[in-house]
Amino acid sequence: MGRQNKDTSVVGSSIVLLQERFKQLQRLKEMREEKQSLKLLSQSTDDGYDEPAKLGASFSPSFQDPLALGLNSNIENHMPHFRAIKPHQLNSASRGSHSCFEKSDVLKLLGPTTPTIPPPPSLAAVVIYQRVLHVRAARQPNIIMKSSRLPIQILAGVLLLLASWAGAVTQNPIIDTLYKDPKLPMNTRIKSLVDQMTLKEKIGQMAQIDRMEATPEIMRDYSIGSIISAAGSTPHLNHRATPEQWVDMVNDYQNGSLSSRLGIPMMYAIDSVHGHNSLYKATLFPHNVGLGATRDPELVRRIGAATAVETRATGIPYAFAPCIAVCRDPRWGRCYESYSEDHKIVEQMTDIIYGLQGEPPANAMKGVPYIGGKDKVVACAKHFVGDGGTIRGIDENNTLTDWKGLLSIHMPGYYHSIIKGVSTIMVSYSSWNGVKMHSNRNLVTQFLKTNLKFRGFVISDWQGVDRMTYPWGSNYSNSLLTAINAGVDMVMVPPNHTEFLRIMTSHVNNKLIPMSRIDDAVKRILRVKFTMGLFDNPLADYSLIDQIGTQAHKDLAREAVRKSLVLLKNGKDVKNPMLPLPKKTSKILVAGSHANNLGLQCGGWTITWQGLNTNNLTTGTTILNAISAAVDPNTEIVYSANPDVKSLKENEFSYAIVVVGEPPYAEQYGDNLNLTIPEPGLSTMKNVCSKIKCVVVIISGRPLVIEPYLPEIDALVAAWLPGTEGHGVADVLFGDYGFTGKLSRTWFKRVDQLPMNFGDANYDPLFPFGFGLTTKPNGGK
């Protein structure tokens, strides 16, 4: 490295000089007091060098007492060491040059170094002092004779220690800590750090490993760039882990990173896709399909800010959100992660980035990452690109469209995200016209990085490189080569980071991956880390914990729920609407599998990857509890998840609220070619509505088949996946607020119509895109 050569050159040439001086001293055999030499030296400063005493207090001990260096006063004890030092043993960079120190070199040499080889200040001072004498000797020949009376014991010790120190520096290069100075420009800090990094350290920064595989020692030894907590991967595998336990866990890993040679902090990442959804007692907001129905970018921005602070409160600075897929087929298992089938709505909802990261200053350069404080997180726009357009909605499949279709439907969200300062972009598992996105250099490097001028870093999806081939990982070496050269900067590498490091090193050494590609990736990763202040404040604390699950956040989630609900039908006769429901009545029936189940209400990506069919996964308000709190105290509520049709009497209940829908799911496990309401929900809905005046509330991540049953239903509400705050559903059912939501995607009649989107030639929906009845609030009367 350049820094190593410079420092070893200085030390090596100093040793050669001191060896020569030692021979002179032996010949002269004169011993005089140190003060005489110093007095002589102080008489002339016309060469531009400061006197040793003016360069710092570290000079004084060496010149006052030879024993300060821990030396034996008997010169003969040191003679073998001096004679043993040969010029050829010095670093090659140190040969042939006896040029004197510049002051800037002196200050750098005396600056911070690695803990393993701290240069004693007094030692460095003597070296400088000898250099000064050498310069003066060239100008005033008689100064050699006069200054050579420095006690020989000091020079003996200096020579011995310098020799050993030179060897240590050669093996462990001195670290220039310029990159740790927050006052310096970011590019200066990045360059200072990258110039000192070994290939192993650079490749380590390009790896994101699973928390289950990570240890502080691995973080230290391999300089790993990032850790991911996969959904369900909680401290001690306890889904009720406290925020303090999260902070402590993250800090343990971070301390491992900070103890590495260069102390580069890692970024801890997690999927906070509808709030901090892995944290017990966090506020969980509606999934994106519901937020798209609000048509409210400002609301989504506030949700982003709440998500950011609750995530950062647990020590986690990197969130894999937002998903800006444009879902064109509801059979896709990730459709609820998409705001809309319409790219314009997706574009608007990228305002969530302002909430997650903060809003860049007006004069900020477009395309450059921005993170606005310790209560913000690094955002990640995903999944680049076309993931929502795959054939028959099959997850990770092939999107067939021409360049115009890709550019006009699937790309605009990324353009807007980049303008808004998004820091990272995740590549999609899917393919475009048969080409895997993880291998598509034209799109990742040429279009995203060059044309759109994205300056953050590109990250793979979970084992995204492995899945470039089938069976997965069957040609990992070639997949890795292709993905990195395509422009992927950081790779999720569960479970084997050592294989990643080995293969990457081999590819670079064999010149299959150019060093310029490695440096570009590392600089992008470091840019994000510097931007977020991770080098200056790498460790988390408990200061934001009181922001988790606050009443303000719950109220925000409740607002989002009521704005996301879409009223699809209101009464069998439009002149006699059923909603709003009266709060004060004799007796009501609440039925359905989803009425009193928080897990079904929240959907996938809740505490675990696939979500849970239970009420015990986290805290919140079920729809049943919200109804109980909303109605008059004298109104009797009867709840039955699946009531027996024979027990239902037409005149026994004033009305029924039936809450049914899908089970929780995520990704490919949600792919569904039928899209029917699962049993027993379907039977419950048919049975209750055949006997009692009913309003049906559908809890789902997408439109479901409802047309055959619509005539029996009095009122129909699409509630999507509302999250923990069921009060928002009751708010509009009972008239405290009016219905305002609009469909962000087309509600089909039959699955054989799919895919069907607004603007298609044969557009024949049950409820069109943008449809949504409205009601006026009546105060719940």
C-alpha positions in Angstrom: 0.0 0.0 0.0 1.2 3.6 -0.6 1.1 4.6 3.0 3.1 1.5 4.1 5.9 2.3 1.6 6.1 5.9 2.7 6.4 5.1 6.4 8.8 2.2 6.0 10.9 4.3 3.7 11.2 7.0 6.4 12.1 4.5 9.1 14.4 2.4 6.9 16.4 5.4 5.7 16.7 6.6 9.2 18.2 3.3 10.3 20.8 3.5 7.6 21.7 7.0 8.6 21.9 6.1 12.3 24.2 3.2 11.4 26.5 5.6 9.7 26.3 8.0 12.6 27.1 5.2 15.0 30.3 4.4 13.2 31.3 8.1 13.4 30.6 8.1 17.1 32.8 5.1 17.6 35.7 6.7 15.7 35.4 10.0 17.6 35.0 8.3 21.0 33.9 11.5 22.5 31.2 11.8 25.1 29.6 15.1 25.9 26.4 16.1 27.6 23.2 16.1 25.7 22.5 19.7 26.6 25.5 20.9 24.6 24.2 19.3 21.4 20.8 20.9 22.0 22.3 24.2 22.7 24.2 24.1 19.5 21.2 23.1 17.5 19.0 25.9 18.9 21.5 28.5 17.7 20.3 28.1 14.1 16.8 27.6 12.7 17.3 29.2 9.3 16.7 25.9 7.4 13.0 26.1 8.0 12.6 23.4 10.6 11.2 24.0 14.1 13.3 23.2 17.1 12.6 19.8 18.5 11.1 21.4 21.7 8.6 23.3 19.6 7.3 20.1 17.9 5.7 18.8 21.0 6.2 17.6 24.6 6.9 14.1 23.3 10.5 15.2 22.6 11.7 16.0 26.0 11.9 12.6 27.8 14.3 11.2 25.2 16.7 14.0 25.6 16.8 14.3 29.3 17.4 10.7 30.4 18.7 7.8 28.4 16.8 5.4 30.7 13.5 6.9 29.5 13.9 4.6 26.6 14.5 1.6 28.8 18.1 1.2 27.6 21.1 -0.4 29.2 23.9 2.1 29.7 26.4 -0.5 28.6 26.9 0.0 24.9 28.4 -3.4 24.3 25.0 -5.0 25.1 23.6 -3.4 22.0 26.5 -3.9 19.6 25.3 -7.3 18.2 21.9 -5.9 17.3 23.4 -3.0 15.4 25.8 -5.2 13.5 23.0 -7.7 12.7 20.9 -5.1 10.8 21.8 -5.3 7.1 20.6 -3.0 4.4 19.0 -5.8 2.4 16.7 -6.5 5.4 15.0 -3.2 5.1 11.9 -2.7 3.0 12.9 -2.1 -0.6 11.1 1.2 -0.6 13.5 2.5 2.1 16.8 2.0 0.1 18.7 4.7 -1.5 17.0 7.7 -0.1 18.2 9.8 2.9 16.0 12.8 2.2 14.8 14.5 5.3 11.4 14.6 6.9 8.9 17.2 6.0 6.8 18.5 8.8 3.6 17.0 7.4 5.3 13.6 7.4 6.3 14.1 11.0 2.8 14.9 12.1 1.3 12.0 10.3 4.0 9.7 11.8 3.1 10.9 15.3 -0.6 10.6 14.7 -3.0 7.8 15.5 -1.9 4.3 14.5 -3.0 0.7 14.9 -3.1 -0.5 18.5 -0.6 -3.3 17.6 2.3 -1.1 16.6 2.2 2.2 18.5 5.3 4.3 17.7 6.8 5.7 21.0 6.6 9.5 20.6 10.1 9.8 22.2 11.5 7.4 19.6 10.0 9.3 16.7 11.3 12.5 18.2 14.9 11.2 18.2 14.5 10.1 14.6 13.3 13.6 13.7 16.2 15.1 15.7 18.7 13.0 13.8 17.2 14.1 10.5 17.6 17.7 11.5 21.2 17.1 12.3 21.7 15.5 8.9 20.3 18.5 7.1 22.3 20.9 9.0 25.4 18.8 8.5 25.0 19.3 4.7 24.9 23.0 5.2 27.4 23.3 8.1 30.0 20.4 7.9 31.4 21.1 11.3 28.0 20.3 12.9 28.7 16.6 12.5 31.6 16.8 14.8 29.9 19.0 17.3 26.5 17.2 17.3 28.1 13.8 17.4 28.7 14.1 21.0 25.1 12.9 21.7 25.3 10.1 24.3 26.0 6.9 22.4 23.6 5.0 24.7 20.6 6.9 23.2 21.6 6.3 19.7 22.2 2.6 20.4 18.7 2.2 21.8 17.1 4.3 19.0 18.7 2.1 16.4 17.6 -1.1 18.0 14.0 0.0 18.5 13.8 1.5 15.0 14.9 -1.8 13.5 12.2 -3.7 15.3 9.6 -1.1 14.5 10.5 -1.1 10.8 9.8 -4.8 10.7 6.5 -4.3 12.5 5.4 -1.6 10.1 6.2 -3.8 7.1 3.9 -6.5 8.5 1.2 -4.2 9.9 1.0 -1.0 7.9 0.3 2.1 9.9 -3.3 3.2 9.5 -4.0 6.8 8.4 -7.2 7.6 10.3 -8.1 10.5 8.0 -11.4 8.7 7.2 -12.5 9.0 10.8 -12.5 12.8 10.7 -16.1 14.0 10.4 -14.9 17.5 9.4 -13.4 16.3 6.1 -15.3 16.0 2.9 -17.0 12.7 2.3 -15.1 11.9 -0.8 -11.8 12.5 1.0 -12.8 10.2 3.8 -13.9 7.5 1.3 -10.6 7.7 -0.7 -8.5 7.6 2.5 -10.2 4.4 3.6 -10.4 2.6 0.3 -6.7 3.3 -0.4 -5.8 1.4 2.8 -8.2 -1.5 2.4 -6.9 -5.0 1.5 -8.8 -7.1 -1.1 -10.1 -9.2 1.7 -11.5 -6.2 3.5 -13.1 -4.9 0.3 -14.8 -8.1 -0.5 -15.9 -8.4 3.1 -17.7 -5.1 2.8 -19.6 -6.4 -0.2 -21.1 -9.3 1.9 -24.4 -9.2 3.9 -24.7 -12.2 6.1 -27.6 -13.7 8.1 -27.7 -12.9 11.8 -28.0 -16.6 12.5 -24.6 -17.1 10.9 -22.9 -14.0 12.3 -20.6 -13.7 15.4 -18.6 -10.6 16.6 -15.5 -12.6 15.6 -16.7 -13.2 12.1 -17.5 -9.5 11.8 -14.0 -8.6 13.0 -12.0 -11.1 11.0 -13.8 -10.7 7.7 -14.7 -7.0 7.8 -18.3 -8.0 6.9 -20.3 -5.0 5.5 -23.8 -5.8 6.7 -26.0 -8.2 8.7 -29.6 -9.1 7.9 -32.2 -10.2 10.4 -34.5 -12.3 8.3 -38.1 -12.1 9.4 -38.5 -14.1 12.6 -34.7 -13.8 13.4 -35.0 -12.0 16.8 -32.7 -11.8 19.8 -32.4 -15.2 21.5 -35.1 -16.4 18.9 -37.6 -14.8 21.2 -40.4 -13.1 19.3 -41.1 -11.0 22.4 -37.6 -9.7 22.7 -37.5 -6.3 24.2 -36.1 -3.2 22.3 -33.2 -3.2 24.8 -32.3 -6.7 23.8 -32.4 -5.7 20.1 -30.1 -2.8 20.8 -27.7 -4.9 22.8 -27.6 -7.6 20.1 -26.9 -5.1 17.3 -24.1 -3.5 19.4 -22.5 -6.8 20.1 -22.1 -7.4 16.3 -21.1 -3.8 15.8 -18.3 -4.0 18.4 -16.9 -6.9 16.5 -16.8 -4.8 13.4 -15.2 -1.9 15.2 -12.5 -4.1 16.5 -11.3 -5.0 13.0 -8.1 -3.6 11.6 -9.8 -0.5 10.1 -12.8 -0.5 12.4 -15.4 -0.1 9.6 -18.9 -0.3 11.1 -21.4 -2.7 9.7 -25.0 -1.9 8.7 -27.7 -4.0 10.4 -30.7 -4.5 8.1 -34.3 -5.7 8.4 -37.5 -5.9 6.5 -39.6 -3.1 8.0 -42.3 -3.3 5.3 -45.4 -2.2 7.3 -43.8 -0.8 10.4 -41.1 -2.5 12.4 -42.9 -5.7 11.8 -40.4 -8.0 13.5 -40.6 -6.2 16.8 -43.1 -7.2 19.5 -45.4 -4.3 20.4 -44.3 -2.2 17.4 -47.0 -0.2 15.5 -48.0 -2.2 12.4 -49.5 -0.2 9.6 -51.7 -1.4 6.7 -49.7 -3.2 3.9 -49.0 -1.2 0.8 -52.1 -2.4 -1.2 -54.2 -0.6 1.4 -52.0 2.5 1.5 -52.4 2.8 -2.3 -56.2 3.0 -1.8 -55.7 6.1 0.4 -54.2 8.1 -2.5 -52.5 10.1 0.3 -48.7 10.5 -0.2 -48.5 12.8 2.8 -50.0 10.1 5.0 -47.5 7.5 3.7 -44.7 9.9 4.4 -45.7 10.1 8.0 -45.9 6.4 8.2 -42.4 6.2 6.8 -41.1 8.5 9.6 -42.9 6.5 12.3 -41.5 3.2 10.9 -38.0 4.7 10.7 -37.9 5.9 14.3 -39.3 2.6 15.7 -36.8 0.6 13.6 -33.9 2.9 14.6 -34.9 2.7 18.3 -33.8 -1.0 18.3 -30.4 -0.1 16.9 -31.2 -1.0 13.3 -30.3 1.7 10.6 -31.3 -0.1 7.4 -34.8 -1.0 6.3 -35.7 -3.0 3.2 -38.5 -0.7 2.2 -40.4 0.5 0.2 -41.5 -2.1 -2.3 -42.3 -0.2 -5.4 -43.4 -3.1 -7.6 -46.3 -2.5 -9.9 -48.4 -5.6 -9.5 -50.2 -6.4 -12.8 -51.6 -9.7 -11.7 -53.2 -10.4 -8.3 -52.3 -14.0 -8.5 -48.8 -13.0 -7.4 -48.1 -13.7 -3.8 -46.5 -10.3 -3.2 -49.3 -8.2 -4.7 -50.1 -6.8 -1.2 -46.6 -5.3 -1.1 -47.4 -3.3 -4.2 -49.3 0.1 -3.9 -51.1 -0.3 -7.2 -51.4 -1.7 -10.7 -50.9 1.9 -11.8 -47.4 3.3 -11.9 -48.6 6.8 -11.2 -49.9 5.8 -7.7 -46.6 4.0 -7.1 -44.7 7.1 -8.1 -46.7 9.2 -5.6 -46.2 6.7 -2.8 -42.4 6.9 -3.1 -42.8 9.9 -0.8 -42.4 7.3 1.9 -38.7 7.6 1.3 -38.9 11.2 2.7 -40.3 9.7 5.8 -37.8 6.9 6.1 -34.7 8.8 5.2 -35.6 12.5 5.6 -36.0 15.0 2.8 -32.8 16.1 1.1 -32.1 19.9 1.0 -33.3 21.7 -2.1 -29.8 22.1 -3.4 -28.8 18.4 -2.9 -27.5 16.6 -5.9 -30.0 14.2 -7.4 -29.2 10.5 -7.2 -27.0 10.9 -4.2 -28.1 9.0 -1.0 -29.5 11.1 1.8 -30.2 10.1 5.5 -31.3 12.9 7.7 -30.5 12.0 11.3 -30.3 9.3 14.0 -34.1 8.8 13.9 -34.0 7.9 10.1 -33.0 4.7 8.3 -31.4 3.8 5.0 -34.2 3.0 2.6 -34.3 0.4 -0.1 -36.4 0.6 -3.2 -37.2 -2.9 -4.5 -37.3 -5.1 -6.5 -35.5 -3.8 -9.6 -37.2 -4.2 -12.0 -40.5 -5.7 -13.4 -41.1 -8.1 -10.4 -44.8 -7.3 -10.5 -45.3 -8.2 -14.2 -44.4 -11.9 -14.2 -46.3 -14.5 -16.2 -49.5 -15.5 -14.3 -48.2 -13.7 -11.3 -45.7 -16.5 -10.5 -43.1 -15.2 -8.0 -39.5 -14.9 -9.3 -40.7 -15.7 -12.8 -40.3 -14.0 -16.2 -41.7 -10.6 -17.2 -42.5 -10.4 -20.8 -42.8 -6.9 -22.1 -40.9 -4.7 -24.6 -38.6 -1.9 -23.6 -41.4 0.7 -23.8 -43.6 -1.4 -21.4 -40.8 -1.9 -18.9 -39.9 1.8 -19.1 -43.4 3.2 -18.8 -44.9 0.8 -16.3 -42.2 -0.7 -14.1 -39.4 1.8 -14.2 -41.0 5.2 -13.1 -41.0 4.3 -9.4 -37.2 3.9 -9.5 -36.7 7.2 -11.2 -38.7 9.0 -8.6 -37.0 7.1 -5.7 -33.6 8.1 -7.0 -34.7 11.8 -7.2 -35.8 11.5 -3.6 -32.5 10.3 -2.4 -33.0 6.6 -1.9 -29.8 5.0 -0.7 -30.1 1.5 -1.9 -31.9 -0.5 -4.5 -32.6 -4.3 -4.4 -32.4 -6.4 -7.5 -35.4 -8.7 -8.3 -35.3 -12.4 -8.5 -37.3 -12.2 -11.7 -36.2 -12.1 -15.3 -37.0 -9.7 -18.1 -37.6 -11.4 -21.4 -35.6 -14.4 -20.1 -32.7 -12.6 -18.7 -32.2 -12.7 -14.9 -32.2 -9.3 -13.4 -29.2 -10.2 -11.2 -27.2 -10.7 -14.4 -28.6 -7.8 -16.4 -25.7 -5.4 -16.8 -27.5 -3.2 -19.3 -30.2 -2.4 -16.7 -28.3 -2.4 -13.5 -25.1 -0.7 -14.5 -25.9 1.1 -17.8 -29.4 2.3 -17.1 -29.7 2.5 -13.3 -26.2 3.7 -12.4 -25.2 5.5 -15.5 -28.4 6.9 -17.1 -30.4 7.5 -13.9 -27.2 8.5 -12.1 -27.9 6.4 -9.0 -25.0 6.9 -6.5 -26.1 4.6 -3.8 -25.4 0.8 -3.8 -27.3 -2.1 -5.4 -28.0 -5.1 -3.2 -29.0 -8.6 -4.2 -32.1 -10.3 -2.8 -31.9 -13.1 -0.3 -29.7 -15.7 -2.1 -30.5 -13.9 -5.2 -27.2 -14.8 -6.8 -27.7 -18.5 -5.9 -31.1 -18.4 -7.6 -29.7 -17.3 -10.9 -29.4 -21.0 -11.7 -31.6 -24.1 -11.1 -31.1 -26.0 -9.0 -30.2 -23.0 -6.8 -26.5 -22.6 -6.3 -25.6 -25.2 -8.9 -23.1 -22.8 -10.6 -22.5 -20.3 -7.8 -19.0 -19.3 -9.0 -20.2 -18.2 -12.4 -23.4 -16.6 -11.0 -21.3 -14.5 -8.7 -19.0 -13.5 -11.5 -22.0 -12.5 -13.6 -23.8 -10.6 -10.9 -20.9 -8.5 -9.7 -19.9 -7.6 -13.2 -23.5 -6.7 -13.9 -23.4 -4.1 -11.1 -24.5 -5.8 -7.9 -22.5 -4.1 -5.1 -23.6 -6.0 -2.0 -24.6 -9.7 -1.9 -26.8 -11.4 0.6 -24.8 -14.5 1.2 -26.6 -16.8 3.6 -25.4 -19.2 4.8 -21.8 -19.5 3.6 -19.9 -16.2 3.6 -16.5 -18.0 3.4 -17.4 -19.5 0.0 -18.4 -16.0 -1.2 -15.1 -14.6 0.0 -13.1 -17.4 -1.5 -14.7 -17.3 -4.9 -14.7 -13.5 -5.1 -11.0 -13.4 -4.2 -10.2 -16.0 -6.9 -12.2 -14.0 -9.6 -10.3 -10.8 -8.8 -6.9 -12.5 -8.7 -7.7 -14.1 -12.0 -8.7 -10.8 -13.4 -12.2 -12.0 -14.1 -13.6 -9.2 -11.9 -11.6 -6.0 -12.4 -10.4 -4.2 -9.3 -12.2 -1.1 -10.6 -15.5 -2.9 -10.2 -14.6 -3.9 -6.6 -13.6 -0.4 -5.7 -16.8 1.1 -7.2 -18.9 -1.3 -5.2 -17.0 -0.5 -1.9 -17.1 3.2 -2.5 -20.9 3.1 -3.0 -21.3 1.1 0.2 -19.0 3.4 2.2 -20.8 6.4 0.8 -24.1 5.2 2.3 -22.3 4.5 5.6 -20.7 7.9 5.8 -23.9 9.6 4.8 -25.8 8.1 7.6 -23.1 9.0 10.1 -22.3 5.4 10.9 -18.6 6.1 11.3 -19.2 8.9 13.7 -21.9 7.2 15.8 -21.6 3.5 15.2 -23.2 2.2 18.4 -26.9 2.4 19.2 -28.4 3.4 22.5 -31.8 3.3 24.3 -32.7 6.9 23.7 -35.4 6.3 21.1 -37.1 3.3 22.7 -39.9 5.4 24.2 -40.9 6.2 20.6 -42.0 2.6 20.0 -45.7 2.0 19.9 -46.6 5.5 21.0 -50.2 6.7 21.0 -49.3 9.1 18.2 -48.1 6.2 16.1 -51.2 4.1 16.9 -53.4 7.0 16.0 -51.5 7.4 12.7 -52.0 3.7 11.9 -55.7 4.0 12.8 -56.0 7.0 10.4 -54.3 4.9 7.7 -56.8 2.0 8.2 -59.9 4.1 7.9 -58.5 5.9 4.8 -57.6 2.6 3.2 -61.0 1.0 3.4 -62.9 0.8 0.1 -66.7 0.6 0.2 -67.7 -1.6 -2.7 -71.4 -2.0 -2.0 -73.8 -0.2 0.4 -77.2 -1.7 0.5 -79.2 -3.9 -1.9 -81.1 -0.8 -2.8 -79.0 2.3 -3.4 -81.8 4.4 -1.9 -81.5 2.5 1.4 -77.8 2.4 2.3 -76.8 0.0 5.1 -73.8 2.0 6.2 -73.0 3.7 8.5 -74.3 1.2 11.1 -76.1 2.3 14.2 -74.1 2.0 17.4 -77.2 1.7 19.5 -79.3 -1.3 18.8 -80.5 -4.4 20.6 -78.3 -7.2 19.4 -75.7 -7.7 16.7 -73.7 -10.7 15.4 -70.0 -10.6 14.7 -68.8 -13.6 12.8 -66.0 -14.9 10.7 -62.5 -16.3 11.1 -60.8 -12.9 10.8 -63.0 -10.9 13.2 -60.9 -11.7 16.3 -57.5 -12.7 15.0 -54.7 -10.2 15.0 -52.4 -12.5 13.0 -54.9 -12.8 10.1 -55.6 -9.1 10.3 -51.9 -8.2 9.9 -51.0 -10.7 7.2 -47.5 -11.9 6.1 -44.3 -10.2 7.2 -45.6 -9.9 10.8 -43.2 -11.1 13.5 -42.3 -14.0 11.2 -41.8 -14.2 7.4 -45.1 -15.9 6.7 -47.1 -14.3 9.5 -49.1 -16.2 12.1 -52.6 -17.4 12.5 -52.9 -16.4 16.1 -53.8 -13.6 18.5 -50.6 -13.9 20.5 -48.0 -12.7 18.0 -48.0 -9.1 19.1 -50.2 -6.4 20.7 -53.0 -4.6 19.0 -56.8 -4.2 18.6 -58.8 -6.8 16.7 -61.8 -5.8 14.7 -64.1 -7.5 17.2 -62.6 -5.5 20.1 -62.9 -2.4 18.0 -66.6 -3.0 17.4 -67.1 -3.7 21.1 -65.5 -0.4 22.0 -67.5 1.5 19.4 -71.1 0.4 20.0 -73.3 1.7 22.7 -72.8 -0.1 26.1 -76.3 -1.4 26.0 -75.9 -3.1 22.6 -75.4 -6.8 22.9 -72.7 -8.4 20.8 -72.7 -12.1 20.0 -69.4 -13.4 18.5 -69.0 -16.7 16.7 -66.2 -17.5 14.2 -68.4 -19.9 12.3 -71.9 -20.0 13.6 -74.2 -22.9 12.8 -76.7 -21.9 10.2 -79.5 -23.7 12.0 -79.0 -21.6 15.1 -79.4 -18.3 13.2 -82.8 -16.7 13.3 -83.7 -13.9 11.0 -85.3 -11.6 13.5 -82.8 -12.2 16.4 -80.1 -9.8 15.2 -80.4 -6.2 14.0 -77.5 -6.9 11.6 -74.3 -9.0 11.3 -70.7 -8.0 10.6 -68.9 -10.9 8.9 -65.1 -10.6 8.7 -63.5 -13.2 6.4 -60.5 -13.4 4.1 -57.1 -15.0 3.3 -54.6 -16.7 5.6 -51.3 -14.9 6.0 -48.6 -15.6 3.4 -45.5 -14.1 1.9 -43.7 -14.3 -1.5 -44.1 -17.5 -3.4 -46.2 -19.1 -0.7 -48.9 -16.6 -1.6 -49.1 -17.4 -5.3 -52.7 -18.4 -6.0 -54.4 -19.3 -9.3 -57.9 -19.5 -7.8 -58.2 -16.5 -5.5 -61.3 -17.8 -3.7 -62.2 -17.0 -0.1 -60.9 -20.0 1.9 -63.1 -22.1 4.0 -64.7 -21.9 6.5 -64.9 -18.2 5.7 -66.8 -18.6 2.5 -69.5 -20.8 4.2 -69.7 -18.5 7.1 -70.3 -15.5 4.8 -73.0 -17.4 2.8 -74.7 -18.8 5.8 -74.9 -15.6 7.8 -75.9 -13.4 4.9 -78.7 -15.8 3.9 -80.3 -15.2 7.2 -79.3 -11.8 8.5 -78.8 -8.4 7.1 -75.0 -8.3 6.8 -72.0 -6.3 6.0 -69.0 -8.3 4.8 -65.5 -7.1 5.5 -62.8 -8.8 3.4 -59.3 -9.1 4.9 -57.0 -9.9 2.0 -53.9 -8.8 0.2 -55.7 -8.5 -3.1 -59.2 -8.8 -4.7 -60.8 -12.2 -4.3 -63.7 -13.9 -6.1 -66.8 -12.4 -4.7 -69.2 -11.9 -7.7 -71.2 -15.1 -7.2 -72.1 -14.1 -3.6 -72.6 -10.4 -4.1 -76.4 -10.5 -4.4 -76.8 -11.9 -0.9 -74.5 -9.3 0.6 -76.0 -6.1 1.8 -72.7 -4.1 2.2 -69.2 -5.0 1.1 -65.9 -3.5 2.4 -62.4 -4.2 1.2 -60.2 -3.8 4.3 -57.0 -5.2 2.8 -54.5 -6.1 5.6 -55.1 -3.3 8.1 -52.4 -4.1 10.7 -52.7 -3.8 14.5 -55.2 -0.9 14.7 -58.6 -2.5 14.2 -60.3 0.7 15.5 -59.9 2.2 12.1 -62.4 -0.4 10.7 -64.9 0.4 13.4 -64.4 4.2 12.8 -66.0 4.0 9.3 -68.4 1.2 9.9 -70.2 3.2 12.6 -70.0 6.6 11.0 -67.4 8.4 13.1 -65.6 8.9 9.8 -66.8 8.5 6.2 -65.5 6.0 3.6 -63.0 7.7 1.2 -60.8 4.9 -0.1 -60.5 4.1 -3.9 -59.5 0.9 -5.4 -55.8 1.0 -6.3 -56.3 -2.1 -8.4 -59.0 -3.6 -10.6 -61.4 -6.0 -8.9 -62.0 -8.8 -11.4 -65.1 -10.9 -11.9 -63.4 -14.2 -12.7 -59.8 -15.4 -12.5 -59.9 -16.4 -16.2 -59.9 -12.6 -17.0 -56.5 -12.2 -15.4 -54.3 -10.4 -15.9 -56.6 -7.4 -16.4 -55.6 -3.9 -15.7 -57.0 -0.4 -16.2 -56.6 0.6 -19.9 -56.6 -2.9 -21.3 -58.6 -3.5 -24.5 -61.0 -6.1 -22.9 -61.5 -4.3 -19.6 -64.6 -5.8 -17.9 -64.2 -5.7 -14.2 -66.6 -6.2 -11.3 -65.3 -3.0 -9.7 -63.0 -0.8 -11.9 -59.8 0.7 -10.8 -60.5 3.9 -8.8 -63.9 2.7 -7.7 -65.0 3.4 -4.1 -68.3 4.6 -2.6 -68.3 7.3 -0.1 -70.3 8.0 3.0 -70.6 11.0 5.3 -69.7 10.8 8.9 -72.8 10.9 11.2 -71.2 10.8 14.6 -72.1 7.1 15.0 -75.8 7.8 15.3 
